[in-house]
């Protein structure tokens, strides 16, 4: 039994190395338990005898890799997810952003875009959207295309509307989309200042000089080394007095950059960069 577990661990590491060498996506420093769950799901769904058999197909079949990439990408999201976080943005972050004549925001690991559009709505209601450029990035191009289209199942809109109201929304949420059959299509006015772009936190570099960086519920899937790499990227991308937003189970306090930030909203994991 112990030998089987050891063999699986070897197979898993070889698979991640194969993905990196063949396709350039680096999952080698992701939390192993999370990656193993996702690989096991695909293994069982497609009835492979072992990971090595799956690796063989992966190397020679691009379409299978794209399927596996969707499994490995973390795409759990919703509009105004964790309403208290967006309430804190309205009350504590927006007044600081309002001091700038032009705003640059990086939303890293944006997934299918629900939280990016949430931020756009919040900025619009604060009168800041027209002077803002949002860079929304993810490593998965299929998911990025979905985000760019801004089309979501209509059945989710009830939850999204409740979240919006709890976050302190000032309008009727229905003002921001139109229904089209079984889907809701986000208003084009919300899309015009959003640039969706491919960026991988495991392998790519600094992303401009930002006033605000949002990366929520992504770092929990990284090991400590990759978490530190990502936080270094965020730090190097943030201007002085820039604001960093992480997920509820994430923190800058265990990184080497802890002393460079003050809490702006501790419970919501919103931090402001110290002046030099």
C-alpha contacts under 8 A as a table, 3 or more apart, distances in Angstrom:
res1	aa1	res2	aa2	distance
1	X	4	X	5.08
1	X	5	X	6.46
2	X	5	X	5.22
2	X	6	X	6.26
3	X	6	X	5.01
3	X	7	X	6.09
4	X	7	X	5.09
4	X	8	X	6.16
5	X	8	X	5.08
5	X	9	X	6.24
6	X	9	X	5.12
6	X	10	X	6.37
7	X	10	X	5.10
7	X	11	X	6.14
8	X	11	X	4.96
8	X	12	X	6.00
8	X	51	X	7.41
9	X	12	X	5.09
9	X	13	X	6.26
10	X	13	X	5.26
10	X	14	X	6.18
11	X	14	X	5.10
11	X	15	X	6.10
11	X	51	X	5.97
11	X	52	X	6.12
12	X	15	X	5.07
12	X	16	X	6.36
12	X	36	X	7.38
12	X	51	X	6.78
13	X	16	X	5.21
13	X	17	X	6.20
13	X	28	X	7.25
14	X	17	X	4.99
14	X	18	X	6.06
15	X	18	X	4.99
15	X	19	X	6.26
15	X	51	X	7.41
15	X	52	X	7.46
15	X	55	X	5.79
16	X	19	X	5.10
16	X	20	X	6.29
16	X	26	X	7.29
16	X	27	X	6.05
16	X	28	X	5.72
17	X	20	X	5.10
17	X	21	X	6.13
17	X	26	X	7.87
17	X	28	X	6.89
18	X	21	X	5.17
18	X	22	X	5.83
18	X	55	X	7.51
18	X	59	X	7.25
19	X	22	X	5.36
19	X	23	X	5.52
19	X	24	X	6.71
19	X	25	X	6.20
19	X	26	X	7.16
19	X	58	X	7.83
19	X	59	X	7.78
20	X	23	X	5.54
20	X	24	X	4.43
20	X	25	X	4.87
20	X	26	X	5.05
20	X	27	X	7.43
21	X	24	X	5.81
22	X	59	X	6.84
25	X	200	X	7.87
25	X	203	X	7.92
26	X	29	X	7.50
26	X	202	X	6.14
26	X	203	X	6.87
27	X	30	X	5.30
27	X	202	X	7.57
29	X	32	X	7.81
29	X	202	X	7.89
29	X	222	X	6.19
29	X	223	X	5.64
29	X	225	X	7.13
29	X	226	X	5.82
30	X	34	X	7.72
30	X	35	X	6.92
30	X	221	X	5.72
30	X	222	X	4.09
30	X	223	X	5.30
30	X	226	X	7.17
31	X	34	X	5.66
31	X	35	X	6.49
31	X	220	X	7.87
31	X	221	X	5.28
31	X	222	X	4.89
31	X	223	X	4.82
32	X	35	X	5.11
32	X	36	X	5.93
32	X	223	X	7.93
33	X	36	X	5.13
33	X	37	X	6.35
34	X	37	X	5.30
34	X	38	X	6.59
34	X	221	X	6.67
35	X	38	X	5.24
35	X	39	X	6.18
35	X	72	X	6.75
36	X	39	X	5.11
36	X	40	X	5.95
37	X	40	X	5.16
37	X	41	X	6.20
38	X	41	X	5.10
38	X	42	X	6.61
38	X	71	X	5.98
38	X	72	X	6.08
39	X	42	X	5.29
39	X	43	X	6.10
39	X	68	X	7.93
39	X	71	X	7.60
39	X	72	X	7.58
40	X	43	X	4.85
40	X	44	X	6.11
41	X	44	X	5.41
41	X	45	X	6.04
42	X	45	X	4.99
42	X	46	X	6.01
42	X	68	X	7.26
42	X	71	X	7.49
43	X	46	X	5.62
43	X	47	X	5.83
43	X	48	X	5.25
43	X	49	X	7.67
43	X	50	X	7.12
43	X	51	X	6.99
43	X	54	X	7.20
44	X	47	X	4.93
44	X	48	X	6.59
48	X	51	X	7.24
48	X	53	X	6.38
48	X	54	X	6.26
49	X	53	X	6.71
50	X	53	X	5.60
50	X	54	X	6.76
51	X	54	X	5.03
51	X	55	X	6.11
52	X	55	X	4.92
52	X	56	X	6.40
53	X	56	X	5.32
53	X	57	X	6.86
54	X	57	X	5.38
54	X	58	X	6.21
55	X	58	X	4.87
55	X	59	X	6.27
56	X	59	X	5.45
56	X	60	X	6.81
57	X	60	X	5.39
57	X	61	X	5.66
57	X	64	X	7.27
58	X	61	X	5.41
58	X	62	X	6.88
58	X	64	X	6.03
58	X	65	X	5.39
59	X	62	X	7.51
59	X	65	X	7.92
61	X	64	X	5.42
61	X	65	X	6.57
62	X	65	X	5.01
62	X	66	X	6.33
63	X	66	X	5.08
63	X	67	X	6.43
64	X	67	X	5.05
64	X	68	X	6.24
65	X	68	X	4.95
65	X	69	X	5.97
66	X	69	X	4.95
66	X	70	X	6.48
67	X	70	X	5.36
67	X	71	X	6.66
68	X	71	X	4.95
68	X	72	X	6.24
69	X	72	X	5.02
69	X	73	X	5.99
69	X	140	X	7.37
70	X	73	X	5.19
70	X	74	X	7.98
70	X	140	X	7.48
71	X	74	X	7.71
73	X	140	X	7.06
74	X	111	X	7.37
74	X	218	X	7.41
75	X	111	X	5.33
75	X	112	X	6.86
76	X	111	X	7.78
77	X	81	X	6.89
77	X	111	X	7.37
77	X	112	X	7.63
77	X	114	X	6.71
77	X	115	X	7.24
78	X	81	X	5.27
78	X	114	X	5.40
78	X	115	X	6.49
78	X	160	X	6.90
79	X	114	X	4.69
79	X	115	X	5.20
79	X	117	X	7.42
79	X	118	X	5.68
79	X	160	X	5.30
79	X	163	X	7.18
79	X	164	X	7.58
80	X	83	X	5.55
80	X	86	X	6.53
80	X	114	X	7.72
80	X	115	X	6.22
80	X	118	X	5.63
80	X	160	X	6.62
80	X	163	X	5.41
80	X	164	X	5.72
80	X	167	X	7.12
81	X	85	X	7.87
81	X	115	X	7.14
81	X	163	X	6.71
82	X	85	X	5.59
82	X	86	X	7.14
82	X	163	X	7.40
83	X	86	X	5.19
83	X	87	X	6.17
83	X	163	X	5.50
83	X	164	X	6.92
83	X	166	X	5.71
83	X	167	X	4.45
84	X	87	X	4.86
84	X	88	X	6.17
84	X	166	X	7.54
84	X	167	X	6.00
84	X	268	X	7.42
85	X	88	X	5.13
85	X	89	X	6.34
85	X	167	X	7.67
85	X	268	X	5.45
86	X	89	X	4.82
86	X	90	X	6.24
86	X	167	X	5.44
86	X	168	X	7.99
87	X	90	X	5.12
87	X	91	X	6.25
87	X	166	X	7.91
87	X	167	X	4.69
87	X	168	X	6.03
88	X	91	X	5.10
88	X	92	X	5.57
88	X	93	X	7.00
88	X	265	X	6.88
88	X	268	X	7.32
89	X	92	X	5.53
89	X	93	X	4.70
89	X	94	X	6.00
90	X	93	X	6.16
90	X	94	X	5.31
90	X	95	X	7.75
90	X	122	X	7.24
90	X	168	X	7.89
91	X	94	X	6.48
91	X	95	X	7.07
92	X	95	X	6.20
92	X	96	X	7.18
92	X	264	X	7.16
92	X	265	X	7.50
93	X	96	X	5.39
93	X	97	X	6.29
93	X	243	X	7.74
94	X	97	X	4.99
94	X	98	X	5.99
94	X	123	X	7.77
94	X	126	X	7.34
95	X	98	X	5.11
95	X	99	X	6.99
96	X	99	X	5.59
96	X	100	X	7.85
97	X	100	X	5.81
97	X	103	X	7.20
97	X	211	X	7.45
98	X	101	X	7.57
98	X	128	X	6.89
100	X	103	X	6.43
101	X	131	X	6.91
102	X	131	X	5.10
102	X	132	X	6.03
103	X	131	X	6.09
103	X	132	X	4.51
103	X	133	X	6.19
103	X	210	X	7.62
103	X	211	X	6.25
104	X	132	X	5.83
104	X	133	X	5.00
104	X	134	X	6.00
104	X	135	X	7.65
104	X	209	X	7.44
104	X	210	X	5.01
104	X	211	X	5.51
104	X	212	X	6.80
105	X	132	X	7.40
105	X	133	X	6.29
105	X	134	X	4.74
105	X	135	X	6.07
105	X	210	X	5.58
105	X	211	X	5.97
105	X	212	X	4.83
105	X	213	X	5.86
105	X	214	X	7.79
106	X	134	X	5.93
106	X	135	X	4.76
106	X	136	X	6.02
106	X	137	X	7.63
106	X	207	X	7.67
106	X	210	X	6.56
106	X	212	X	6.36
106	X	213	X	4.80
106	X	214	X	6.28
107	X	110	X	5.80
107	X	116	X	6.91
107	X	134	X	7.19
107	X	135	X	6.05
107	X	136	X	4.70
107	X	137	X	6.25
107	X	213	X	5.92
107	X	214	X	4.77
107	X	215	X	6.06
108	X	136	X	6.14
108	X	137	X	5.08
108	X	138	X	6.39
108	X	213	X	7.30
108	X	214	X	6.13
108	X	215	X	5.01
109	X	136	X	7.58
109	X	137	X	5.67
109	X	138	X	4.57
109	X	139	X	7.37
109	X	215	X	6.18
109	X	216	X	7.73
109	X	218	X	6.67
110	X	113	X	5.54
110	X	114	X	7.97
110	X	115	X	7.07
110	X	116	X	6.69
110	X	136	X	5.78
110	X	137	X	5.62
110	X	138	X	5.62
110	X	144	X	7.96
110	X	215	X	7.68
111	X	114	X	7.84
111	X	137	X	7.93
111	X	138	X	6.13
111	X	140	X	7.90
111	X	143	X	6.04
111	X	144	X	6.68
111	X	147	X	7.07
112	X	143	X	5.28
112	X	144	X	6.14
112	X	145	X	7.95
112	X	146	X	5.68
112	X	147	X	4.31
113	X	116	X	5.11
113	X	117	X	6.33
113	X	136	X	7.92
113	X	144	X	7.59
113	X	146	X	7.56
113	X	147	X	4.30
113	X	148	X	7.34
113	X	150	X	6.96
114	X	117	X	5.40
114	X	118	X	6.26
114	X	147	X	7.40
114	X	150	X	7.84
115	X	118	X	4.79
115	X	119	X	6.25
116	X	119	X	5.14
116	X	120	X	6.32
116	X	136	X	6.97
117	X	120	X	4.86
117	X	121	X	6.19
117	X	186	X	7.99
117	X	190	X	6.82
117	X	191	X	7.78
118	X	121	X	5.20
118	X	122	X	6.28
119	X	122	X	5.02
119	X	123	X	6.15
120	X	123	X	5.13
120	X	124	X	6.08
120	X	129	X	6.63
120	X	190	X	6.00
121	X	124	X	5.01
121	X	125	X	6.22
121	X	176	X	7.71
121	X	190	X	7.01
122	X	125	X	5.27
122	X	126	X	6.35
122	X	169	X	7.77
123	X	126	X	5.04
123	X	127	X	6.20
123	X	128	X	5.05
123	X	129	X	4.86
124	X	127	X	5.09
124	X	128	X	5.82
124	X	129	X	4.75
124	X	130	X	7.64
125	X	128	X	7.64
125	X	170	X	7.06
126	X	129	X	7.68
127	X	130	X	7.38
128	X	131	X	5.74
128	X	132	X	6.53
129	X	132	X	5.09
129	X	133	X	8.00
129	X	193	X	7.73
130	X	193	X	7.69
132	X	193	X	6.73
133	X	193	X	5.24
133	X	194	X	6.24
133	X	195	X	7.65
134	X	193	X	6.14
134	X	194	X	4.72
134	X	195	X	6.17
135	X	194	X	5.98
135	X	195	X	4.97
135	X	196	X	6.09
135	X	197	X	7.11
136	X	194	X	6.81
136	X	195	X	6.02
136	X	196	X	4.76
136	X	197	X	6.19
137	X	144	X	7.55
137	X	196	X	5.76
137	X	197	X	4.86
137	X	198	X	5.50
137	X	199	X	5.48
138	X	141	X	7.31
138	X	143	X	7.82
138	X	144	X	6.47
138	X	197	X	6.86
138	X	198	X	5.43
138	X	199	X	5.37
138	X	200	X	6.45
139	X	198	X	5.36
139	X	199	X	5.11
139	X	200	X	4.77
139	X	201	X	7.84
140	X	143	X	5.49
140	X	144	X	6.19
140	X	198	X	7.15
141	X	144	X	4.82
141	X	145	X	6.14
141	X	198	X	6.58
142	X	145	X	5.28
142	X	146	X	6.61
143	X	146	X	5.08
143	X	147	X	6.29
144	X	147	X	4.94
144	X	148	X	6.16
144	X	196	X	6.69
144	X	197	X	7.39
144	X	198	X	7.58
145	X	148	X	5.04
145	X	149	X	6.33
146	X	149	X	5.22
146	X	150	X	6.40
146	X	151	X	7.11
147	X	150	X	5.18
147	X	151	X	7.64
147	X	196	X	7.73
148	X	191	X	7.87
148	X	196	X	6.46
149	X	185	X	7.94
150	X	185	X	5.89
150	X	186	X	5.35
151	X	183	X	6.38
151	X	184	X	5.64
151	X	185	X	4.55
151	X	186	X	6.39
152	X	156	X	7.49
152	X	183	X	5.48
152	X	184	X	5.25
152	X	185	X	6.58
153	X	156	X	5.81
153	X	157	X	7.45
153	X	182	X	6.15
153	X	183	X	4.47
153	X	184	X	6.12
154	X	157	X	5.38
154	X	179	X	7.24
154	X	182	X	5.45
154	X	183	X	4.48
154	X	184	X	5.20
155	X	158	X	6.71
155	X	182	X	7.68
155	X	183	X	7.90
156	X	159	X	5.66
156	X	160	X	6.36
157	X	160	X	4.79
157	X	161	X	5.85
157	X	184	X	7.73
158	X	161	X	5.19
158	X	162	X	6.35
159	X	162	X	5.14
159	X	163	X	6.19
160	X	163	X	5.06
160	X	164	X	6.11
161	X	164	X	5.02
161	X	165	X	6.23
161	X	173	X	5.99
162	X	165	X	5.20
162	X	166	X	6.19
163	X	166	X	5.15
163	X	167	X	6.14
164	X	167	X	5.13
164	X	168	X	6.72
164	X	169	X	5.35
164	X	173	X	7.08
165	X	168	X	5.42
165	X	169	X	4.93
165	X	170	X	7.83
166	X	169	X	7.15
169	X	172	X	7.88
169	X	173	X	7.74
171	X	175	X	7.39
172	X	175	X	5.72
173	X	176	X	5.89
173	X	177	X	7.84
174	X	177	X	5.74
174	X	178	X	7.18
175	X	178	X	7.75
176	X	186	X	6.06
176	X	187	X	5.38
176	X	190	X	7.84
177	X	184	X	6.06
177	X	185	X	5.30
177	X	186	X	4.28
177	X	187	X	4.95
178	X	184	X	5.63
178	X	185	X	5.41
178	X	186	X	6.68
178	X	187	X	7.07
179	X	182	X	7.37
179	X	183	X	5.85
179	X	184	X	4.51
179	X	185	X	6.28
180	X	183	X	5.25
180	X	184	X	5.97
180	X	185	X	6.93
186	X	190	X	7.21
186	X	191	X	7.94
187	X	190	X	5.63
187	X	191	X	7.13
188	X	191	X	5.06
188	X	192	X	6.48
189	X	192	X	5.74
190	X	193	X	7.12
190	X	194	X	7.74
191	X	194	X	5.36
199	X	204	X	6.29
200	X	203	X	5.60
200	X	204	X	5.31
201	X	204	X	5.78
201	X	205	X	7.65
201	X	229	X	7.89
201	X	230	X	5.88
201	X	233	X	7.99
202	X	226	X	6.68
202	X	229	X	7.48
202	X	230	X	7.25
205	X	233	X	6.81
206	X	233	X	5.41
206	X	234	X	7.46
206	X	236	X	6.52
206	X	237	X	5.67
207	X	210	X	7.97
207	X	233	X	7.74
207	X	237	X	5.74
208	X	237	X	5.65
209	X	236	X	7.91
209	X	237	X	4.88
209	X	238	X	5.47
209	X	239	X	5.70
210	X	213	X	6.69
210	X	237	X	5.79
210	X	238	X	4.74
210	X	239	X	5.69
210	X	242	X	6.90
211	X	238	X	6.02
211	X	239	X	5.84
211	X	241	X	7.65
211	X	242	X	4.64
211	X	243	X	6.30
212	X	238	X	6.88
212	X	242	X	5.63
212	X	243	X	4.73
212	X	244	X	5.94
212	X	245	X	7.83
213	X	234	X	6.74
213	X	238	X	7.12
213	X	242	X	7.88
213	X	243	X	6.32
213	X	244	X	4.94
213	X	245	X	6.25
214	X	244	X	6.03
214	X	245	X	4.71
214	X	246	X	6.33
215	X	218	X	6.52
215	X	219	X	7.89
215	X	244	X	7.98
215	X	245	X	6.17
215	X	246	X	5.26
215	X	247	X	7.00
216	X	219	X	7.52
216	X	245	X	6.81
216	X	246	X	4.55
216	X	247	X	3.96
216	X	248	X	7.62
216	X	250	X	7.97
217	X	220	X	6.04
217	X	221	X	7.92
217	X	246	X	6.95
217	X	247	X	4.62
217	X	248	X	7.29
217	X	249	X	7.32
217	X	250	X	7.18
218	X	221	X	5.86
218	X	222	X	7.44
218	X	247	X	7.58
219	X	222	X	5.18
219	X	227	X	5.73
219	X	230	X	7.87
219	X	250	X	6.77
220	X	223	X	7.83
220	X	249	X	7.15
220	X	250	X	6.47
222	X	225	X	7.80
222	X	226	X	5.63
222	X	227	X	5.69
223	X	226	X	5.50
223	X	227	X	6.13
224	X	227	X	4.99
224	X	228	X	6.22
225	X	228	X	5.26
225	X	229	X	6.38
226	X	229	X	4.89
226	X	230	X	6.20
227	X	230	X	5.20
227	X	231	X	6.20
228	X	231	X	5.12
228	X	232	X	6.05
228	X	255	X	6.06
228	X	256	X	7.42
229	X	232	X	5.14
229	X	233	X	6.37
230	X	233	X	5.04
230	X	234	X	6.31
231	X	234	X	4.95
231	X	235	X	6.02
231	X	252	X	7.54
231	X	255	X	7.63
231	X	257	X	7.66
232	X	235	X	5.03
232	X	236	X	6.07
232	X	257	X	7.55
233	X	236	X	5.18
233	X	237	X	6.05
234	X	237	X	5.03
234	X	238	X	6.17
234	X	244	X	7.64
235	X	238	X	5.33
235	X	257	X	7.77
236	X	239	X	7.96
238	X	241	X	7.97
238	X	242	X	5.25
238	X	243	X	7.35
238	X	273	X	7.83
239	X	242	X	5.03
239	X	273	X	8.00
240	X	273	X	6.16
240	X	274	X	6.71
240	X	275	X	5.63
240	X	276	X	7.48
241	X	272	X	5.82
241	X	273	X	4.69
241	X	274	X	5.77
241	X	275	X	5.99
242	X	272	X	5.78
242	X	273	X	5.34
243	X	270	X	7.07
243	X	271	X	5.63
243	X	272	X	4.44
243	X	273	X	6.18
244	X	270	X	5.79
244	X	271	X	5.11
244	X	272	X	6.24
244	X	273	X	7.66
245	X	268	X	7.94
245	X	269	X	5.97
245	X	270	X	4.52
245	X	271	X	6.38
246	X	250	X	5.99
246	X	251	X	6.74
246	X	268	X	7.84
246	X	269	X	5.46
246	X	270	X	6.51
247	X	250	X	5.16
247	X	251	X	7.70
247	X	268	X	7.46
247	X	269	X	6.50
248	X	251	X	7.97
248	X	267	X	7.57
248	X	268	X	6.11
248	X	269	X	6.28
250	X	269	X	7.29
251	X	254	X	6.65
251	X	269	X	6.48
252	X	255	X	5.46
252	X	257	X	6.91
252	X	258	X	5.51
253	X	257	X	7.65
253	X	258	X	4.77
254	X	258	X	6.73
255	X	258	X	5.64
256	X	259	X	7.67
257	X	260	X	5.36
257	X	261	X	7.28
258	X	261	X	5.89
259	X	262	X	7.62
260	X	273	X	5.92
260	X	274	X	5.56
261	X	271	X	5.96
261	X	272	X	5.40
261	X	273	X	4.48
261	X	274	X	5.42
262	X	271	X	5.62
262	X	272	X	5.37
262	X	273	X	6.50
262	X	274	X	6.76
263	X	266	X	5.22
263	X	269	X	7.55
263	X	270	X	6.34
263	X	271	X	4.65
263	X	272	X	6.36
264	X	270	X	5.48
264	X	271	X	5.00
264	X	272	X	5.96
265	X	268	X	5.54
265	X	269	X	6.14
265	X	270	X	5.03
265	X	271	X	6.82
266	X	269	X	5.05
266	X	270	X	6.14
266	X	271	X	7.46
267	X	270	X	7.83
